[in-house]
Amino acid sequence: MPRGPLDADLEQFLKHRFERAGVPLARVFDNTAIDALRARLTPTEARGPKPVGSLLYPLAVQNVLAAAMNEVAALGMPRVTADLVRSV
């Protein structure tokens, strides 16, 4: 069954995925990381803040999260932060 972008369901999707792995979402991501992920995968017009679409599909979300978690491990940080999500 085809599914559109996660948009408003992003946090629930992430909570579900981490619960399935037996890890609370808050143990891996701080409060700002989810909003940063949403902003990163929601492109805007070049001349303003109006969103032009959403790239919040599960595969794209998982790719960014995997890169962020790998970077956290490499840096020895305790959790993924907004700054880290923006940098990967």
N, C-alpha and C positions, 0 to 999 in steps of 0.2 A: 504494500500500500504506500503510495507516494506521500511524503510529508513535506510541508513547507518549512521555512526557517523557524527556529525556536522562539525568537523575540521575547515575549513576556514569560515564556516557560523556561527560560535559560537557567535560572537558579534551581527550579524544581528538577530539571534534567540533570544538573550537576549533583544535586543532593542524591538523586536516585543512583547515579553512576557510582558515587563514592560509597553509598550505603551497601551496594552490591559487592563492593570490594572490602567492606567491613571497616571503613574509615570515615569518621565524620568530616564533612566538607570543611568546617572551621579549623580542623587540624592541619590542613594543607594550604588553604587560601585565607588571606585576611579579608576584612570587610570591603576593602577598596578594589580588590582584584576582579571581582565579578563585573562591577560597573566598568572597569577598564577594558575587560574582555568584550563587553557589549559595545562599547564605543569603538574599539579597534575593528570589530567586524560589522559595523554599520557605517558605510561610507557616506560622506556628505558632499554637497555641491562645492565646487572649488571656490565659489564666491560667497559662501554663507553656510550656516549651520543646518540647513534643511537636509534631512536624510534622503538619499536617492535610492535606497534599497537596503536589503539585509543579506549578510553573508553568514548569518547565525545558524548554519546547518550543522548537524552533529559532527560530520567529518572535519569541517573547518574548525569548529570549537575544539575538538579533541586534538587536532594538529597543533594549535596554539598552546593548549594546556600542556601537551607533552613537551614542547620546546621550553615552556616556562618552568615546568617541574625539573627538567634536565638541568636547566641553568641554576635553579635553586640548589640542587644537589652539588653541582660543580662549585658553587660559591660558598656552600656550607651555611646557607641561610635557613631559618626555621620554617618559613612559609612563603608562598607566592604573594607578591605585593602588586599594586597597580603599576608602579614604576617598572617592575620586572616584565609584566605583561606588555607594556608599551615598548619595551626594548627588544623583545624577541620577534 
